[in-house]
Amino acid sequence: MEALATACLEVDLHRLELRFASARLIEPRAVEQLARSIERCGQLIPCIAVPEAGGEPLVLVDGYRRVAALRRLGRDTAAVECWAGDLAHALVSVLARAQGRPFAAIEEALLVRELVCGLGLSQHEVGARCGRDVSWVSRRLQLLTGLPDAILGAVREGRLSSWAATRILAPLARANPEHAEQLMSALRATPLSTRVLRRWFEHYQSADRATRERLVAHPSLFVEALHERDERRTLERLRAGPEGECLAELYRIAASIAGLRKRLPRLCAKRFPEEALGLAFERLQAAVAALQNDLKGYAENDPHRDPPRGTHPPSAGSDLARDQPAAAALA
């Protein structure tokens, strides 16, 4: 779907109304890279704007990052493509386009919310005009469910990833808004990577109430403890060597078998027939027997073991006098 476009114009930046700025991510690093590109090659892709009734103001529909880059360079004007038609039509057209940089999921959600709540389109209409089904529209709106404005602001400013906002802060805010607010305050002072936040949330879910209070109040202490534990485990692995790793793996296998025995009373005979269990057990027995033979063989034929006393290799003794002259020469 394409809106009717006029010729590309050079427009003063102050004439552009950034009405949908809150629906776009800021991403300072990307803006800096785009500014360097514009400084070298100029603005290659025009912004897109739709004039309000009477021609003013020009509502910026696409090109918020380009406008930020131009302002970073101290420019006063931007290449703008003015589209005729209503604002909803233009916004849907930009959302449905495949070219250009892809929108983040949360950006799509914010734009869809503008269309539904701000411009009065139904979810079915947004889906049809974007070439999507209504379930896609519903899923995008669900991303924003339970997300406070502070979290959305942190995502827009690049202080929090979309993944962390939707997978950690959103469910935490729905379950315990106070803890979500505490965590956001702590992350403002000490940001955490997505990988560390994932591990933090896993630990939070399995912790008791007192531990959860400490986790949300001081997430950096959890990171320090996590780092110390990882370092300790690394040192233990280095100290134990491959023999220690094999021994630890044997203990883990024994623990897995013990856990399996505890689950046996809950098995359903219809889902797990005796023949299938018997075949799986035979394979387990064969694997254990092979492992036992391998361990015994490596223990009896250790290539690093010291040679028995009283035995010498064929060339033993000759190496000590290798640099001495022969007996005939001495005579």
C-alpha positions as CSV (number, residue, x, y, z in Angstrom):
1,M,0.0,0.0,0.0
2,E,1.5,3.4,-1.0
3,A,0.4,6.9,-0.2
4,L,0.4,9.5,-2.9
5,A,3.7,11.3,-2.7
6,T,4.7,14.7,-3.9
7,A,8.1,15.9,-5.0
8,C,10.9,15.8,-2.4
9,L,11.3,19.2,-0.7
10,E,14.0,20.8,1.4
11,V,12.1,21.7,4.6
12,D,13.2,23.6,7.7
13,L,13.5,21.3,10.7
14,H,11.4,23.6,12.9
15,R,8.4,23.1,10.5
16,L,8.3,19.3,11.4
17,E,6.1,18.2,14.2
18,L,7.6,15.1,15.9
19,R,4.2,13.8,17.0
20,F,5.2,10.2,17.1
21,A,8.6,10.6,18.7
22,S,7.5,8.7,21.8
23,A,6.8,5.6,19.5
24,R,10.4,5.4,18.3
25,L,13.6,4.2,19.9
26,I,16.3,6.8,20.4
27,E,19.4,4.7,20.0
28,P,22.2,7.3,20.2
29,R,24.9,5.0,18.7
30,A,22.8,4.5,15.5
31,V,22.1,8.2,15.3
32,E,25.9,8.9,15.5
33,Q,26.6,6.4,12.8
34,L,23.9,7.9,10.6
35,A,25.3,11.4,11.2
36,R,28.7,10.3,10.0
37,S,27.1,8.8,6.9
38,I,25.1,12.0,6.1
39,E,28.2,14.1,6.7
40,R,30.1,12.1,4.1
41,C,27.4,11.3,1.5
42,G,24.5,13.6,2.3
43,Q,20.9,12.6,3.2
44,L,20.3,9.8,0.8
45,I,16.7,8.8,1.9
46,P,14.2,11.6,2.5
47,C,12.0,11.8,5.5
48,I,8.2,11.4,5.1
49,A,5.7,13.9,6.4
50,V,2.0,14.5,6.1
51,P,0.7,18.1,6.1
52,E,-2.2,18.9,8.4
53,A,-5.2,20.9,7.2
54,G,-4.0,24.1,5.8
55,G,-0.5,22.8,5.0
56,E,1.0,23.4,8.5
57,P,2.4,21.8,10.5
58,L,4.1,18.9,8.7
59,V,3.7,15.8,10.9
60,L,6.8,13.6,10.6
61,V,5.7,10.0,9.9
62,D,9.1,8.4,9.1
63,G,12.7,9.7,9.6
64,Y,13.0,10.5,13.3
65,R,16.5,9.0,13.4
66,R,17.5,11.1,10.3
67,V,16.2,14.3,11.9
68,A,18.2,13.5,15.1
69,A,21.3,13.0,13.0
70,L,20.8,16.2,11.1
71,R,20.4,18.1,14.3
72,R,23.5,16.5,15.6
73,L,25.4,17.9,12.6
74,G,23.9,21.3,13.2
75,R,21.8,21.3,10.0
76,D,18.7,23.4,9.7
77,T,16.9,21.6,6.9
78,A,16.0,18.1,5.8
79,A,14.9,16.4,2.6
80,V,11.3,15.6,3.1
81,E,8.8,13.8,1.0
82,C,5.3,15.2,1.7
83,W,2.5,12.7,1.3
84,A,-1.0,13.7,0.4
85,G,-3.8,11.9,2.3
86,D,-4.8,11.3,5.9
87,L,-2.3,10.7,8.6
88,A,-3.6,7.2,9.5
89,H,-3.1,6.1,5.9
90,A,0.5,7.4,5.9
91,L,1.3,5.8,9.2
92,V,-0.1,2.4,8.2
93,S,1.9,2.7,4.9
94,V,5.1,3.2,6.7
95,L,4.4,0.4,9.1
96,A,3.6,-2.0,6.3
97,R,6.7,-1.2,4.2
98,A,9.4,-3.9,4.0
99,Q,12.2,-1.6,2.8
100,G,14.4,0.5,5.1
101,R,15.5,-0.5,8.6
102,P,13.2,-3.0,10.3
103,F,11.2,-1.7,13.2
104,A,11.8,-3.2,16.7
105,A,8.8,-5.2,18.0
106,I,8.1,-2.6,20.7
107,E,8.3,0.2,18.1
108,E,5.6,-1.7,16.1
109,A,3.6,-2.0,19.2
110,L,3.8,1.7,20.0
111,L,2.8,2.6,16.4
112,V,-0.1,0.2,16.5
113,R,-1.2,1.8,19.7
114,E,-1.1,5.2,18.1
115,L,-3.3,3.9,15.3
116,V,-5.8,2.2,17.6
117,C,-5.9,4.6,20.5
118,G,-4.8,7.8,18.9
119,L,-6.3,7.7,15.4
120,G,-9.3,5.5,16.2
121,L,-8.7,2.6,13.9
122,S,-9.9,-0.9,14.9
123,Q,-7.5,-3.8,15.3
124,H,-9.1,-5.5,12.3
125,E,-8.6,-2.4,10.2
126,V,-5.0,-1.9,11.2
127,G,-4.2,-5.6,10.4
128,A,-5.9,-5.4,7.0
129,R,-4.2,-2.2,6.0
130,C,-0.8,-3.4,7.2
131,G,-1.1,-6.8,5.4
132,R,-1.3,-8.6,8.8
133,D,-3.8,-10.6,10.6
134,V,-5.6,-9.3,13.7
135,S,-3.6,-11.7,15.9
136,W,-0.4,-9.9,15.0
137,V,-2.0,-6.6,16.0
138,S,-3.2,-8.1,19.3
139,R,0.2,-9.6,20.1
140,R,1.9,-6.2,19.5
141,L,-0.5,-4.5,21.8
142,Q,0.0,-7.2,24.4
143,L,3.7,-6.2,24.5
144,L,2.7,-2.9,26.1
145,T,0.3,-4.5,28.6
146,G,1.5,-3.8,32.1
147,L,4.6,-1.8,31.0
148,P,4.7,1.4,33.0
149,D,5.8,4.7,31.3
150,A,9.1,4.6,33.1
151,I,10.0,1.3,31.5
152,L,8.9,2.4,28.1
153,G,11.0,5.5,28.5
154,A,14.0,3.5,29.5
155,V,13.6,1.3,26.3
156,R,13.3,4.4,24.1
157,E,16.4,5.9,25.6
158,G,18.4,2.8,25.1
159,R,18.9,2.1,28.8
160,L,16.9,-1.1,28.7
161,S,16.5,-3.6,25.9
162,S,13.2,-4.5,24.4
163,W,13.8,-8.1,25.4
164,A,14.4,-7.2,29.1
165,A,11.3,-4.9,29.1
166,T,8.9,-7.5,27.7
167,R,10.4,-10.7,29.2
168,I,11.5,-9.5,32.7
169,L,10.2,-6.1,33.6
170,A,6.6,-6.6,32.2
171,P,5.9,-9.9,34.0
172,L,7.6,-8.5,37.2
173,A,5.4,-5.3,37.0
174,R,2.3,-7.4,36.7
175,A,3.2,-9.7,39.6
176,N,4.8,-7.1,41.9
177,P,4.8,-3.4,40.7
178,E,6.9,-2.3,43.7
179,H,9.7,-4.7,42.9
180,A,9.6,-3.7,39.2
181,E,10.0,0.0,40.2
182,Q,12.8,-0.9,42.6
183,L,14.6,-2.8,39.9
184,M,14.3,0.0,37.4
185,S,15.7,2.5,40.0
186,A,18.7,0.1,40.6
187,L,19.3,-0.4,36.9
188,R,19.4,3.4,36.3
189,A,22.4,3.5,38.6
190,T,24.0,0.2,37.5
191,P,22.8,-1.1,34.1
192,L,23.0,-4.9,33.6
193,S,23.4,-6.8,30.4
194,T,20.6,-8.9,29.0
195,R,22.4,-12.2,29.8
196,V,22.9,-11.1,33.5
197,L,19.3,-9.9,33.8
198,R,18.1,-13.3,32.5
199,R,20.1,-15.1,35.2
200,W,19.0,-12.6,37.8
201,F,15.3,-13.3,36.9
202,E,15.8,-17.0,37.0
203,H,17.2,-16.7,40.5
204,Y,14.5,-14.3,41.6
205,Q,11.7,-16.7,40.5
206,S,13.1,-19.5,42.7
207,A,14.0,-17.3,45.7
208,D,12.0,-16.8,48.9
209,R,10.5,-13.4,49.9
210,A,13.5,-12.2,51.9
211,T,16.0,-13.0,49.1
212,R,13.7,-11.3,46.5
213,E,13.8,-8.1,48.6
214,R,17.6,-8.1,48.5
215,L,17.7,-9.0,44.8
216,V,15.5,-6.1,43.7
217,A,17.2,-3.6,46.1
218,H,20.8,-4.5,45.2
219,P,21.0,-6.4,41.9
220,S,24.7,-5.4,41.6
221,L,25.5,-7.5,44.7
222,F,23.9,-10.5,42.9
223,V,26.2,-9.8,39.9
224,E,29.3,-9.7,42.1
225,A,28.3,-12.9,43.8
226,L,27.6,-14.5,40.5
227,H,31.0,-13.4,39.2
228,E,32.8,-14.7,42.3
229,R,31.0,-18.1,42.0
230,D,31.9,-18.4,38.3
231,E,35.5,-17.6,39.1
232,R,35.6,-20.1,41.9
233,R,34.2,-22.8,39.6
234,T,36.7,-22.0,36.9
235,L,39.6,-22.3,39.5
236,E,38.1,-25.6,40.7
237,R,38.0,-27.0,37.2
238,L,41.6,-25.9,36.5
239,R,42.7,-27.4,39.8
240,A,40.8,-30.7,39.2
241,G,41.9,-31.1,35.6
242,P,40.2,-33.6,33.2
243,E,40.2,-36.3,35.9
244,G,38.2,-34.1,38.2
245,E,35.8,-33.2,35.4
246,C,35.2,-36.9,34.7
247,L,34.6,-37.6,38.4
248,A,32.1,-34.7,38.7
249,E,30.3,-35.9,35.6
250,L,30.0,-39.4,37.1
251,Y,28.5,-37.9,40.2
252,R,26.0,-35.9,38.1
253,I,25.0,-39.1,36.2
254,A,24.4,-40.9,39.6
255,A,22.3,-37.9,40.7
256,S,20.2,-38.1,37.5
257,I,19.6,-41.8,38.0
258,A,18.5,-41.1,41.6
259,G,16.1,-38.4,40.4
260,L,14.7,-40.8,37.7
261,R,14.0,-43.4,40.4
262,K,12.0,-40.9,42.4
263,R,9.8,-40.2,39.3
264,L,9.2,-43.9,38.5
265,P,6.1,-44.2,40.8
266,R,4.3,-41.5,38.7
267,L,4.7,-43.2,35.4
268,C,1.7,-44.2,33.4
269,A,1.8,-47.7,32.0
270,K,-0.2,-46.7,28.9
271,R,2.1,-43.9,27.9
272,F,5.3,-45.9,28.7
273,P,4.8,-49.5,27.8
274,E,7.1,-52.1,29.4
275,E,8.8,-52.9,26.1
276,A,9.9,-49.3,25.6
277,L,11.2,-49.0,29.1
278,G,13.0,-52.3,28.8
279,L,14.7,-51.2,25.5
280,A,15.8,-47.9,27.1
281,F,17.1,-49.7,30.2
282,E,19.1,-52.1,27.9
283,R,20.7,-49.1,26.2
284,L,21.5,-47.6,29.5
285,Q,23.1,-50.8,30.7
286,A,25.2,-51.1,27.6
287,A,26.4,-47.4,27.9
288,V,27.3,-48.0,31.6
289,A,29.2,-51.2,30.7
290,A,31.1,-49.5,27.9
291,L,32.0,-46.6,30.2
292,Q,33.2,-49.0,32.9
293,N,35.4,-50.9,30.4
294,D,36.8,-47.6,29.2
295,L,37.6,-46.3,32.7
296,K,39.3,-49.6,33.6
297,G,41.3,-49.6,30.4
298,Y,42.6,-46.1,30.9
299,A,43.4,-46.8,34.5
300,E,45.5,-49.9,33.6
301,N,47.2,-48.4,30.6
302,D,48.1,-45.0,31.8
303,P,50.7,-43.6,29.3
304,H,51.9,-41.0,31.9
305,R,52.6,-43.6,34.6
306,D,56.3,-43.8,35.7
307,P,58.2,-46.8,34.3
308,P,59.0,-49.7,36.7
309,R,62.3,-49.5,38.5
310,G,65.2,-51.6,37.2
311,T,64.1,-51.2,33.5
312,H,65.9,-48.9,31.1
313,P,65.2,-48.0,27.5
314,P,67.5,-49.4,24.9
315,S,69.5,-46.2,24.5
316,A,69.8,-45.5,28.3
317,G,73.3,-44.6,29.3
318,S,74.5,-43.6,25.9
319,D,73.0,-40.1,26.1
320,L,75.2,-39.1,29.1
321,A,78.4,-39.6,27.0
322,R,77.1,-38.4,23.7
323,D,79.4,-35.4,23.5
324,Q,82.5,-37.3,24.6
325,P,85.2,-38.6,22.1
326,A,85.3,-42.2,21.2
327,A,87.6,-44.7,23.0
328,A,89.8,-45.1,19.8
329,A,90.4,-41.4,19.6
330,L,91.4,-41.3,23.2
331,A,94.0,-44.1,22.6
